């Protein structure tokens, strides 16, 4: 069962995947899906080990295990800053979904869910990530993040693509070699 993180009364009447803000402009919701040509059990197991997240999520510097259901995520912020999130897992359904939320010890209020469902015609797995968060600095913080391409909507798209590359090929393709070959920095 997928749990949504805010009541529908707090949000506009757009479909959940299209909602952006609550009526006070405090809550942002990001939802993205991608099809990955791997069994959902394998994808679930990889994601469930939060220590793997920095391998494909550029914003996460590292993950520290606090106990069996709580983790500390050290996240990059614009202009070389770091943000600490204490995360607890909730609503974990084996091979189907992983839910999490920040605790009161976090610098950002966030909650999320990633689900894994068989794609039609045996084409792999549909991975759907839904994240709700209160951006630090409100609308100004959101604009600032967008300028530095750290806005969660942009990040979610890129991170799911990197997850797909890592799981399907074992590596994440980058354009870094082109810059060094041409002598550019």
N, C-alpha and C positions, 0 to 999 in steps of 0.2 A: 504494500500500500504506500503510495506516495503522499507525503505530508507537505502541504504548502505552508509557508512560514508566516503569513499574515492573513488576517481575515479578509474576505472579499469586500466587506464594508469599507475597509481602509483604502481600497484601490479603485481605479476607474473601472468601467464595465467592459474594457477591451479583454480579449482572450488573455489568459495568464502569460503566454509566451510573448505577448506584445506590450504588456504593461511596463511602464517605466518608473512612475513615481507614485507615492501615496499623495493624499490631498494636501499634505503639508510640504511636499517636495523633499522629504527626508529619506525616502527609501528608493533605492534603485534595484531593479530586477533584471538579471541577465539570463537568457535561456538559449542554449545552442545544442544542436545534434549533429552527429557524424556517423557514417557507416564505416566500420573497420572489419577487414576480412580476417577475423580471428574469432574463436569460440568465446562466448560471453564469460564462461568460467575462468578462462585465462585472463581476460581483461579485468574482471572483477578482482581476482586474486592480486594482480599487479597494482591496481588502484587502492585496494584495501590496505596495502602496506604503504602508509603515508610517507615513509622514508623514500619511496620512489618518486614522489611528486616533484622534487627539484630536478629530476632528470628530464622532464618535459615542460615544467612550468617555470618560465624565466623569472617570474616575480618572487618565487619562493627560494630563498637562499639555502635554508636548511630546515629540517624537522627534528625536534627533540621529543623523545617519548617520555611522558610524565608517568602514566600508568596504562593499564589495558584499554582504557577508553578516552584518555586525554593526551593531547599533544600540544607542543609549542611550535608554531610556525613563525620563522623569522622571514619577513617579507621586505623586498626592496620597495622603496618609495621614491618619488621624483627627487632630484637634486641630491643623490647619494644618501638619503635618509633610510632608516630601517623602521619597520613597524612590527611589533610583537603581537601575535594572536594566540590565545590559548583556546584550543578547539576540543570539543568533546563529540564523540560519535553518538548518533541517535538513529533509530530506525534502520538498522543494518539488517537486510534480508539477503541471506546467502545467495550469491550468483545473480542477484537482481538489482539491489540498490544499496547505496551508502548515503546516509544523511549525517550532517554535522552542523554544529552551531558554535559560535564563540561564547566564552564564559565572561563573567564580569571582570576578569583579569586582562581582557583584550583591549587594545587601543582602537579597534574598529568593531562595530557590531555587524556580524555577518552570520548567515546560515546558508546551507547548500545541500544539494542532493544530486547524486549522479546515478543514473539508472542504466541498466544493460538489458536489452531485449533482442531476441533473435530477429534478424532482418528477413524479409520475405525471400522466398526461393533459395534458401541456403546461402545467401550472400554475405554471411558474417553476422555482425552485431551492430545494432543501433545504440550508440552511446549518447545519452542526453544529460547535459549538465545544466542545472538551474541554481542560480546564486542570487540571494537577496543581501543587500548591504546598505549601510548608512555611510556615504563617503565623508571622510574628514574634510571639513571646510565647506560642506554643503555644495551649492551650485558653483561657487568659485573654485573649490577643490576639484569638482568634476571637470570644469573647463580646463584647469591646469593639467589634470591627468590626461585629458584628450590631446592637448598640445604636445605632450611627451609620449604619446601613444601608449600610455599605461592605463587608459580608461578600461574598466573591466569588460565592456562589450567587445572591444578590440582584442584584449588579452584572451578572452574566452575562445574566440574564433581561432586565434593563433595557437593557443595551448592545445585545443582539441586536434588541430592539424598536426602538431608535433607529437601528440600521443599516438595518432594514427601512424605516422612515419616510424616512430620508435617500435611500436608493436608489430607492424607489418614487415619492416626491413631490418630492425635491430639498431637503427641509427637515425639521426635527425639531420636532414640535408640543410646546409646553410650556404650562403653566397660569400662567406668570408674568404675563401681561397681566391676568388676573383679579384678582390681588393688587393691582396698581397701580391698576386701575379702581375698586376698592372702598376704596382708601386704606389698605389693610393693607400691612404690610411683611413 
